[in-house]
Amino acid sequence: MKIAVDFDGTIVEHRYPQIGKELPFAIDTLKMLQQDGHWLILWSVREGKLLDEAVEWCKARGLEFYAINSDYPEDDMPVGKRARKLNVELFIDDLNLGGLPDWGVIYQMIKEKKTFAEIYKQEPVKKKKKWF
Protein backbone atom coordinates (compact mmCIF):
# COMPACT_ATOMS: atom_id res chain seq x y z
CA MET A 1 0.00 0.00 0.00
CA LYS A 2 1.17 3.56 -0.70
CA ILE A 3 0.87 5.65 2.46
CA ALA A 4 1.32 9.43 2.67
CA VAL A 5 2.67 10.60 6.03
CA ASP A 6 2.62 14.15 7.35
CA PHE A 7 5.66 15.39 9.30
CA ASP A 8 4.74 18.20 11.72
CA GLY A 9 2.29 17.03 14.37
CA THR A 10 2.41 13.45 13.04
CA ILE A 11 6.00 12.22 13.16
CA VAL A 12 7.18 15.03 15.44
CA GLU A 13 5.46 17.46 17.79
CA HIS A 14 4.14 20.51 15.96
CA ARG A 15 6.84 23.19 16.36
CA TYR A 16 6.96 24.44 12.75
CA PRO A 17 9.25 25.89 11.42
CA GLN A 18 11.49 24.13 13.96
CA ILE A 19 11.47 20.36 14.26
CA GLY A 20 9.70 19.18 17.40
CA LYS A 21 10.43 16.09 19.46
CA GLU A 22 9.59 12.74 17.91
CA LEU A 23 6.13 11.48 18.80
CA PRO A 24 6.44 8.20 20.70
CA PHE A 25 6.93 5.20 18.38
CA ALA A 26 6.45 7.22 15.16
CA ILE A 27 9.77 6.33 13.50
CA ASP A 28 9.73 2.71 14.71
CA THR A 29 6.17 2.21 13.47
CA LEU A 30 6.93 3.73 10.08
CA LYS A 31 9.98 1.49 9.70
CA MET A 32 7.81 -1.53 10.60
CA LEU A 33 5.32 -0.51 7.91
CA GLN A 34 8.17 -0.36 5.39
CA GLN A 35 9.34 -3.82 6.49
CA ASP A 36 5.78 -5.03 5.89
CA GLY A 37 6.14 -3.87 2.26
CA HIS A 38 4.32 -0.51 2.34
CA TRP A 39 5.66 2.47 0.39
CA LEU A 40 5.84 5.65 2.45
CA ILE A 41 5.66 9.13 0.98
CA LEU A 42 6.54 12.14 3.10
CA TRP A 43 3.67 14.58 2.58
CA SER A 44 4.41 17.94 4.16
CA VAL A 45 3.73 21.63 3.68
CA ARG A 46 7.44 22.13 4.23
CA GLU A 47 9.41 23.24 1.18
CA GLY A 48 13.00 24.10 0.36
CA LYS A 49 15.42 24.15 3.29
CA LEU A 50 12.71 23.30 5.83
CA LEU A 51 11.72 20.21 3.84
CA ASP A 52 15.36 19.18 3.43
CA GLU A 53 15.80 19.46 7.22
CA ALA A 54 12.80 17.18 7.83
CA VAL A 55 14.04 14.60 5.31
CA GLU A 56 17.52 14.62 6.87
CA TRP A 57 16.03 14.36 10.38
CA CYS A 58 14.21 11.19 9.31
CA LYS A 59 17.26 9.77 7.49
CA ALA A 60 19.39 10.28 10.61
CA ARG A 61 16.93 7.97 12.40
CA GLY A 62 17.01 5.34 9.67
CA LEU A 63 13.78 6.30 7.92
CA GLU A 64 13.92 6.99 4.20
CA PHE A 65 10.82 7.63 2.12
CA TYR A 66 9.86 6.22 -1.27
CA ALA A 67 9.10 9.78 -2.43
CA ILE A 68 8.83 13.29 -1.01
CA ASN A 69 5.71 15.40 -1.72
CA SER A 70 5.20 13.41 -4.92
CA ASP A 71 3.70 10.16 -6.20
CA TYR A 72 7.08 8.82 -7.27
CA PRO A 73 10.76 9.67 -6.62
CA GLU A 74 11.59 10.50 -10.25
CA ASP A 75 9.17 13.44 -10.36
CA ASP A 76 11.37 16.27 -11.62
CA MET A 77 8.64 18.87 -11.92
CA PRO A 78 9.27 21.98 -9.82
CA VAL A 79 7.43 21.76 -6.51
CA GLY A 80 5.02 24.58 -7.39
CA LYS A 81 4.04 22.84 -10.65
CA ARG A 82 3.34 19.38 -9.18
CA ALA A 83 -0.17 18.21 -8.49
CA ARG A 84 -0.78 18.57 -4.75
CA LYS A 85 -2.99 15.49 -4.67
CA LEU A 86 -1.32 12.14 -4.22
CA ASN A 87 -2.42 8.77 -5.54
CA VAL A 88 -2.20 6.85 -2.24
CA GLU A 89 -4.41 4.45 -0.31
CA LEU A 90 -3.96 6.11 3.08
CA PHE A 91 -3.00 9.45 4.61
CA ILE A 92 -1.58 9.57 8.14
CA ASP A 93 -2.00 13.14 9.37
CA ASP A 94 -2.61 14.84 12.71
CA LEU A 95 -5.39 16.90 11.15
CA ASN A 96 -7.56 13.85 10.43
CA LEU A 97 -11.09 14.15 11.69
CA GLY A 98 -10.83 13.08 15.32
CA GLY A 99 -7.08 13.66 15.54
CA LEU A 100 -4.12 11.32 15.32
CA PRO A 101 -4.54 7.90 16.95
CA ASP A 102 -1.66 6.37 18.90
CA TRP A 103 1.03 4.94 16.57
CA GLY A 104 0.32 1.44 17.90
CA VAL A 105 -3.31 1.79 16.86
CA ILE A 106 -2.26 3.11 13.44
CA TYR A 107 -0.06 0.07 12.92
CA GLN A 108 -2.82 -2.28 14.06
CA MET A 109 -5.33 -0.64 11.69
CA ILE A 110 -3.00 -1.10 8.72
CA LYS A 111 -1.69 -4.55 9.63
CA GLU A 112 -5.13 -6.02 10.41
CA LYS A 113 -6.97 -3.96 7.77
CA LYS A 114 -9.42 -2.65 10.37
CA THR A 115 -11.02 0.72 10.91
CA PHE A 116 -10.57 2.74 14.06
CA ALA A 117 -14.15 1.87 15.03
CA GLU A 118 -13.53 -1.85 14.56
CA ILE A 119 -10.50 -1.75 16.85
CA TYR A 120 -12.36 0.12 19.57
CA LYS A 121 -15.61 -1.76 19.18
CA GLN A 122 -16.48 -3.05 22.61
CA GLU A 123 -18.06 -6.38 23.21
CA PRO A 124 -21.51 -6.08 24.77
CA VAL A 125 -21.45 -6.51 28.51
CA LYS A 126 -23.24 -9.67 29.56
CA LYS A 127 -25.61 -9.16 32.43
CA LYS A 128 -25.24 -11.49 35.37
CA LYS A 129 -28.19 -13.66 36.20
CA LYS A 130 -29.99 -12.70 39.33
CA TRP A 131 -30.75 -15.43 41.80
CA PHE A 132 -34.00 -14.16 43.33
C-alpha positions as CSV (number, residue, x, y, z in Angstrom):
1,M,0.0,0.0,0.0
2,K,1.2,3.6,-0.7
3,I,0.9,5.7,2.5
4,A,1.3,9.4,2.7
5,V,2.7,10.6,6.0
6,D,2.6,14.1,7.3
7,F,5.7,15.4,9.3
8,D,4.7,18.2,11.7
9,G,2.3,17.0,14.4
10,T,2.4,13.5,13.0
11,I,6.0,12.2,13.2
12,V,7.2,15.0,15.4
13,E,5.5,17.5,17.8
14,H,4.1,20.5,16.0
15,R,6.8,23.2,16.4
16,Y,7.0,24.4,12.7
17,P,9.3,25.9,11.4
18,Q,11.5,24.1,14.0
19,I,11.5,20.4,14.3
20,G,9.7,19.2,17.4
21,K,10.4,16.1,19.5
22,E,9.6,12.7,17.9
23,L,6.1,11.5,18.8
24,P,6.4,8.2,20.7
25,F,6.9,5.2,18.4
26,A,6.5,7.2,15.2
27,I,9.8,6.3,13.5
28,D,9.7,2.7,14.7
29,T,6.2,2.2,13.5
30,L,6.9,3.7,10.1
31,K,10.0,1.5,9.7
32,M,7.8,-1.5,10.6
33,L,5.3,-0.5,7.9
34,Q,8.2,-0.4,5.4
35,Q,9.3,-3.8,6.5
36,D,5.8,-5.0,5.9
37,G,6.1,-3.9,2.3
38,H,4.3,-0.5,2.3
39,W,5.7,2.5,0.4
40,L,5.8,5.6,2.5
41,I,5.7,9.1,1.0
42,L,6.5,12.1,3.1
43,W,3.7,14.6,2.6
44,S,4.4,17.9,4.2
45,V,3.7,21.6,3.7
46,R,7.4,22.1,4.2
47,E,9.4,23.2,1.2
48,G,13.0,24.1,0.4
49,K,15.4,24.1,3.3
50,L,12.7,23.3,5.8
51,L,11.7,20.2,3.8
52,D,15.4,19.2,3.4
53,E,15.8,19.5,7.2
54,A,12.8,17.2,7.8
55,V,14.0,14.6,5.3
56,E,17.5,14.6,6.9
57,W,16.0,14.4,10.4
58,C,14.2,11.2,9.3
59,K,17.3,9.8,7.5
60,A,19.4,10.3,10.6
61,R,16.9,8.0,12.4
62,G,17.0,5.3,9.7
63,L,13.8,6.3,7.9
64,E,13.9,7.0,4.2
65,F,10.8,7.6,2.1
66,Y,9.9,6.2,-1.3
67,A,9.1,9.8,-2.4
68,I,8.8,13.3,-1.0
69,N,5.7,15.4,-1.7
70,S,5.2,13.4,-4.9
71,D,3.7,10.2,-6.2
72,Y,7.1,8.8,-7.3
73,P,10.8,9.7,-6.6
74,E,11.6,10.5,-10.2
75,D,9.2,13.4,-10.4
76,D,11.4,16.3,-11.6
77,M,8.6,18.9,-11.9
78,P,9.3,22.0,-9.8
79,V,7.4,21.8,-6.5
80,G,5.0,24.6,-7.4
81,K,4.0,22.8,-10.7
82,R,3.3,19.4,-9.2
83,A,-0.2,18.2,-8.5
84,R,-0.8,18.6,-4.7
85,K,-3.0,15.5,-4.7
86,L,-1.3,12.1,-4.2
87,N,-2.4,8.8,-5.5
88,V,-2.2,6.8,-2.2
89,E,-4.4,4.4,-0.3
90,L,-4.0,6.1,3.1
91,F,-3.0,9.5,4.6
92,I,-1.6,9.6,8.1
93,D,-2.0,13.1,9.4
94,D,-2.6,14.8,12.7
95,L,-5.4,16.9,11.1
96,N,-7.6,13.9,10.4
97,L,-11.1,14.1,11.7
98,G,-10.8,13.1,15.3
99,G,-7.1,13.7,15.5
100,L,-4.1,11.3,15.3
101,P,-4.5,7.9,17.0
102,D,-1.7,6.4,18.9
103,W,1.0,4.9,16.6
104,G,0.3,1.4,17.9
105,V,-3.3,1.8,16.9
106,I,-2.3,3.1,13.4
107,Y,-0.1,0.1,12.9
108,Q,-2.8,-2.3,14.1
109,M,-5.3,-0.6,11.7
110,I,-3.0,-1.1,8.7
111,K,-1.7,-4.5,9.6
112,E,-5.1,-6.0,10.4
113,K,-7.0,-4.0,7.8
114,K,-9.4,-2.6,10.4
115,T,-11.0,0.7,10.9
116,F,-10.6,2.7,14.1
117,A,-14.1,1.9,15.0
118,E,-13.5,-1.8,14.6
119,I,-10.5,-1.7,16.9
120,Y,-12.4,0.1,19.6
121,K,-15.6,-1.8,19.2
122,Q,-16.5,-3.1,22.6
123,E,-18.1,-6.4,23.2
124,P,-21.5,-6.1,24.8
125,V,-21.4,-6.5,28.5
126,K,-23.2,-9.7,29.6
127,K,-25.6,-9.2,32.4
128,K,-25.2,-11.5,35.4
129,K,-28.2,-13.7,36.2
130,K,-30.0,-12.7,39.3
131,W,-30.7,-15.4,41.8
132,F,-34.0,-14.2,43.3
